[in-house]
Amino acid sequence: MLPSRKGSIHLFRFLGIDVYLHWLWFVVAVLRIGYGAGGLPISVWCALYLAVFAIVLMHEFGHALACRSVGGRADEIVLWPLGGVAYVDPPPRPGATLWSLAAGPLVNLLLIPILSLLWLAARSLQVEYTMPNFYEFVRTLWLINLVLLGFNLLPIYPLDGGQILRSLLWYLVGRARSLMIASTVGLIAVALLLLFAIKSLTPWLWVLAAFALLQCWSGLRQARLLARLEAAPRRAGLACPTCHHAPPAGLFWICGHCRRPFDMFAAQGVCPNCGVIFDGTRCLECGRVHPLQQFIQV
């Protein structure tokens, strides 16, 4: 499960996308300044912090806008100290998912020549002697963008690299097996990251590795559920009004009240365990919610 916007501050809304900033951003900023801002002048470090904020935001907008371009939903971005999360819901197709994921790193890739030209211009003008703080800002920002790109492309689920790997495998082995393979590869990569974190004594890498471990494990569980879903019999005569897939027969819906699984169609929208009535039914293929009666007869 990805981080939610709980504990976040609403910053603004742009192109129909709400942007939230988690309060931990401020805690990290205070702690870094307290520990000397990584050896950089405070003015340079603060400028870099804001610039990295902008790069991460552009990266997440890349995901969101790409998702919308293929007919998906994307209306929320949450910025965390460990990065950003664009809540995207692309159509359940490998191509649409791949584009939605690849567009984020593509933003960082496009920034490389821009920041490189800025750095080269600063060097040719000998700014490192006349304006050393500005020169250090440009040089460090170029390096940070490169590191962010490389790190995001690591094959660790749910980093972009792990999800891009999953999307490519989707073409070859299907949705469930691709997620299983990507999550397994992610677990191996997380183990290597943990070894590096322990050797380098870097606490932030420990936190990141622990988060990635939980996500990979969640991916494995989701892959098993998808495999069950793919193998389940389908209800003849019914189809989702959005994606036109027939709903499965089985205990695939979870009651939000008692947390027990049940068959939404067999129970006619009423949880058989606690009696809660559901106004809408989520399609397990495309994620759209419709009243039970709108699952059309085919």
N, C-alpha and C positions, 0 to 999 in steps of 0.2 A: 504494500500500500504506500503510495506516494504521500509526502507531507501535505497537509491541508492548509487552508488560510487561517486557521484558528491561531489567535495571538498576533495577527498581522494588521497593519494599518493600511487603509485604502488611500492610495496616492492620487490616482487619476483614472479617467476612462478615455481611451483613444481607439478610434476605429471600431467601437463597440466592444472593446476588450478592457476589462477592469484589471488594474495593476495594483498589487498589494506588496507591502514590504514588511517582513517579519521583524519583530523588535530585537531579535538577536543580532541584526546588523549593527545596531548601535552598541551593544555589549562588546562585540568583536572589535569595533572601532576604538572604544575606550581601552580595552585590554591591549591592543596593538600599540596604541600611543603610549600607554603606561610602560610597555616593555621596550620603548625606544623606537617604535615604528620601523622595525627591521633595519635600523642603522641609517635610514634616510632622514633628511630634514623634514620636520613636521609639515611644512607647507607642501613639499613634494609628495609626501605620503598621503595627505588629505586629497590632493588633486588626483593622485593615482586611484585612491579608493572610489572617488566619484566617477572617474573614467572607466574603471572596471565595472562599476554599477551600470554605466551606459552600455558597455559592451555586452554584458550578460542580458540586459534588457533587449538589445537589438537581436541577440541570439534567440531569445524566447519569442520575440515577435516574428522572427523568421519561421519558427515552428508553427505559430498560430496562423499566420497569413497563408502559409503553404497548405495547411490543413483546410482552410476555408476555400482555397482555390480548387480543391478536388471534391468539394461538396460536403466537407466535414464540419464539425462544430468546434469552435475555440473562442471562449469568451472570458478567460481568466488566466492571469499570470501571477505567481507568487515568487518573490525574490527572497531566497534564504542565504545565510552566510556561506553555505557549501555550494551555492549556485542557484539557478532559477528553475522553476517548474512551470511549463506551459501546459495547461489542462486541455489537451487536444483529443478529439474523438473523430478520427478519419473514417471514411467508409471501410468496411471489413474486406479490403482488397490489398494484396501485397504491394502493388504499385502506388496506391494512394498512401498507404502507411509509410512506405519507403521515402516518398517525396516529403511527407510531413516531418519525418525525422531528419532527413539529410539537409533540409533547408537551414536548420540551426547552425551546424558546423560550416555550411557554405557562407554564412555571414562572416564568421571568423576568417575563412579563407579569403574572402574579398577584402577584408581589412588588412591583410598582410602586405599587398603592394602599396596601399595607401600609407600605412605606417612606415613602410620601408622607404618610400619617397620622402616622407617627412624627416625621417632619421638621416637619410643621405643629404638632404638639403641643410639640415642643422650642422652636419659634419663639414660640408663644403663651405659653409659660412662661418665655421670655427666658433659655433655657438657654445661649445663645451668650455671655452675660455671666457667669452663675454657674458654668457647667461648659463652658468653650469647647472643651476637647478632645473631650468627648462630642458636642457639637454638630457639630464638624468631622467626627467619625466618621460620624454619621448623614447629614450632607449629602453627604459624599464617597461613602458606600456607595450612596446613592440614585443618584448620577451614574454610578458604576461599573456598577450593575445595568442602567441604561438603555443605557450604551455597549455592554455585553456583548450585550444583546438586539439592538441595531441592527447590531452587527458580525456576529453570528451569522446575521442574516437577509440579509446581502449575497449576491448570486447568484454566489458563488464556490464551485465544487465542490472539496472535499467539505464546506464549511461547511453548516450546516443550511439556509440560504437556497438554496444551489445544489442540495441534495438534495431540498428541497421543490419547487423548480422542476421538477426531473427527474420527481418523482412526479406532479405535475399534468400535465406533458406526456405522461406514460405513458398517461393516459386517451385522449389524442388521436392519438398517433403510434406507440405501442408502446414496449416496453422498450428496445430497442437504439437507436432514433432519439432517444428522449427523453434517454438518457445522452449521446449524441453532441452534441445541441444544448446540454444543460446544461454539458458540458465545454468546448464552444466559447465559450459565454457566459462561463464562468469564466476562460478564457484572456484574453479581452478585459478582464474586470474585474481580473485579476491585473496586466495591463500598466498599467492606470490606477493600481493600488495601488503598483506599482514606481515610477512617475513621482512619485507623492506622497511615497513613502519617500525617494527621492533628493532631492527638493526640501526635505523637512523634516529630512533628515539623522537619521533615526530608525533605528538598527540593528535594533531588534526588528521593525520593519515589513519590513526587508529579509529577515530570517530567515523571517518569516511568508509573505511573497510568494514566496520560493524554495520553501517547503514546499507552498504552494498550487499553484505552477506544476507541481511534480512530480505532485501529486495529479490535476490537470486532465489532464496528459499520460497518466497511468495510466488515467483515466476514458475518454479517447479510445481507448486500446488495448483496454480492456474492451468498449467499445461496438462496435468492429470485430469482436471475438470473438463478442459476442452476435448481431451481424448474421449472421455465418457460422453460428452455432448455429441461428438461426431459419430460415435457408435450407437447412439440412442435411436430407437424408431421414431418416425415422424408422424404427426397427427394428420391423417388424410383429410383433405377437404378444407384445411385452414392455411392461411398464409399471412405474414406480417404485411400491413398496408404500405409500409415504407420499402422494405427490401424484398418482399415476396417470398421469403423463406418460410417453410412450414415449421411450426414450433415442435420441440421434442416432447416425447412422453416420458416423464420421470420426475424425480424429486430434485429439480434444478433451481427452483426459486426459494429464496430465504425470507422468512417472515421477519420484518423489521421490528416486531414486538417481542416474539418469543425466541427468535433466532433459530427456529426449526425449519428444515427443508420440506418442501411440499410441491405437488404438481398443481400449478396455477389453473390449468384447464380442466383437469379432473375434478378439482375442488370448486370450479366456477367462481374463482376470485375470492374465496373465503378460506382463511387459514384453518385447516382441520384441527390444529392443536390448541389455538387460543381464540378462534372465532373472529379475528380481525378481518374486516372487509376491505379489499383493495379496489380503488377506483380505476387504477391503471395497471397494465401488464407490460413489463419490459421484454422486448424481443431480445433473445439471447444471442442473436446474430449481429444485429446492427445497433442495439442498445437503445432504440427509440421506445418511448412509452405510449401505449394506446389503450383506450378502454377495451375490455375483453371482447365486446360485441363488434369491434372494428376489425378484428382479425378475420379477414374476408374469406368467403367460401370460394374455392377454386375447383 
